[in-house]
Amino acid sequence: MRILDRQSVGRLLARRGARMAEAEAAVRPILEAVRRRGDRALLEYARRFDGFTGRSVAVPAATLRAARRALDPAFRAALQTSARNIRAFAQAQMPGEWMRQIQPGLRAGQIVRPLETVAAYIPAGRYPLPSTLLMTAIPAQVAGVPNICVACPKPVAEVHGAAAFLGLSHVFQMGGAQAIAAFAFGTRTVPRAGRIVGPGNIYVAAAKRLLAGETGIDFVAGPTEILILASEGDPRYLAADILAQAEHDVDASAILLTTSKRLAASVSQEVDRQLATLPTAAVARQALDRNSAIVLVRSLADGIAVANQFAPEHLSIPDHSLLRAVKNAGSVFIGPHSPEAAGDYASGPNHVLPTSGAARIRGGLSVTDFLKVISVQELSPAALARLAPAIATLARAEGLEAHARSVEVRGRTGLQPVRQRSQKDRLP
C-alpha cells in the first residue's frame, strides 16, 4: 500500500468526480417512462436490466414467510442482536413533543408525526445487504411510519427473510432508476413514497437527485470511504480496517493518516499480508491502488484538520480527546476496539451515511428522516394584545396590510377569552 507525504493529501482527497451528468442523461428517459406508463414501463426495465421474469414486482407474502422459516438459526440470532441495538439507538434519537409557556398567555411547542409511506432501497450488486434493510426499516418503524416499502432488484433469501422478520409486507423485486421512479410517482402496484432512503449505484443516485423535488430523499451517495487517524496502534487492526472498507467496491476509499513512519511501514506490510488470504482481494486491491493510501501528517491535530476538510463517511480516531475537534463526519469510531464493521452491522448507529463530502451538511440516516416536527402555538387575548404593535409594524413594513388588520380586528371586537381547557385537552 502506498505511503504519501502531507503535500500529496490534496491530490488524494480530491475525489474523482462521479459521472453524474452521464448517469442523469441515462436515467431521464427511464424516469419519464415510469411516470407516463407506470407498471408497464417498470416491468419492461426490470426484465431488461435485472432479468426479472415474473408478472408483478410485488413479492408474495408466502415467499416472505417461507424465507423467514428457512433462515439459518445463527443468522436469525444475528438479526435479533442487530435489530435490538438499531431499535434502541433510533428510540434514543426520537424528538419529543412539548408545549410550554414562552411568556404569560403565550404557549408554543411541537408535535411529532411520522411520514405516511417511505421506501427503502436495498442494493443487490456485488453483495446482498440484509443489514441495510435493518438500518433503513427499523428507524422508520420506531418513527411510527405505517407503510414501509422495500425495493431490491435481486434479493437473496436473507433479504426476504429479514423483511419478514421485521414484519414488512410491502416488498418489491425491482431496482435501478425505475424503482426510484416507481416510488416517486407511484404506480398501480407500487405506492408513492414520501421519502426514499438507502444506498445504490450511480444510476440510483442520479435518479434520487433528479426526483428530489418530487419526493423526499436522504442524500445522494457516492463510493464508500473511511479515514483512520492513528499515531500508534496494532498494525493488524489498522490493516484489517483498511481492507474492510476496500473490499466494498473498486471505487471505495480507505485512508490512514499517521504521524509515525514506522507505523505506516508496518501497516503497509500488514495490508499486503492480509490481502494474500482475503477472498475479496481482487476488489480490495483495485480500491487500494486507485483511491487509498497511508499519509504522513505532522500531528494528530493536523490529521483532524485533514479529516474535517475531507468530511469522511466513516472517521476512526484513537481516543475521546480528539472528538471535540471533529466537525465533519458521517459517523465516528473511537478507539482500537470500535471497528467500522461494528457500525455496519450491530452496534446500533445507522450505517446509511453521507459520502463525497456530504457530511459537511448532515449526518447519517436517523429516525428524524421519517418524521415531521410540527410547531404549535396558542395565544390568549392579553398575549396577542401585547404582541399586536410588533406584529402590525412588521407586517406593514413588508406591505402586508391584511396581516396587520387580522391582529388589530381582534382588539377592536374584544373577543372573550376562551374557556380554560381541562387537563386532558392539553398537549404535552
Secondary structure as GFF3:
##gff-version 3
##sequence-region A 1 428
A	DSSP	beta_strand	3	4	.	.	.	ID=ss1
A	DSSP	three_ten_helix	6	8	.	.	.	ID=ss2
A	DSSP	alpha_helix	9	13	.	.	.	ID=ss3
A	DSSP	alpha_helix	20	37	.	.	.	ID=ss4
A	DSSP	alpha_helix	39	50	.	.	.	ID=ss5
A	DSSP	alpha_helix	61	69	.	.	.	ID=ss6
A	DSSP	alpha_helix	73	93	.	.	.	ID=ss7
A	DSSP	beta_strand	98	103	.	.	.	ID=ss8
A	DSSP	beta_strand	106	114	.	.	.	ID=ss9
A	DSSP	beta_strand	117	121	.	.	.	ID=ss10
A	DSSP	alpha_helix	130	143	.	.	.	ID=ss11
A	DSSP	beta_strand	147	151	.	.	.	ID=ss12
A	DSSP	alpha_helix	157	165	.	.	.	ID=ss13
A	DSSP	beta_strand	170	172	.	.	.	ID=ss14
A	DSSP	alpha_helix	176	185	.	.	.	ID=ss15
A	DSSP	beta_strand	195	197	.	.	.	ID=ss16
A	DSSP	alpha_helix	202	210	.	.	.	ID=ss17
A	DSSP	beta_strand	216	217	.	.	.	ID=ss18
A	DSSP	beta_strand	225	230	.	.	.	ID=ss19
A	DSSP	alpha_helix	235	246	.	.	.	ID=ss20
A	DSSP	beta_strand	253	258	.	.	.	ID=ss21
A	DSSP	alpha_helix	261	275	.	.	.	ID=ss22
A	DSSP	alpha_helix	281	291	.	.	.	ID=ss23
A	DSSP	beta_strand	293	296	.	.	.	ID=ss24
A	DSSP	alpha_helix	300	310	.	.	.	ID=ss25
A	DSSP	beta_strand	314	317	.	.	.	ID=ss26
A	DSSP	three_ten_helix	320	325	.	.	.	ID=ss27
A	DSSP	beta_strand	331	334	.	.	.	ID=ss28
A	DSSP	alpha_helix	340	345	.	.	.	ID=ss29
A	DSSP	three_ten_helix	358	360	.	.	.	ID=ss30
A	DSSP	three_ten_helix	367	370	.	.	.	ID=ss31
A	DSSP	beta_strand	371	379	.	.	.	ID=ss32
A	DSSP	alpha_helix	381	397	.	.	.	ID=ss33
A	DSSP	alpha_helix	401	413	.	.	.	ID=ss34
A	DSSP	three_ten_helix	423	425	.	.	.	ID=ss35
###
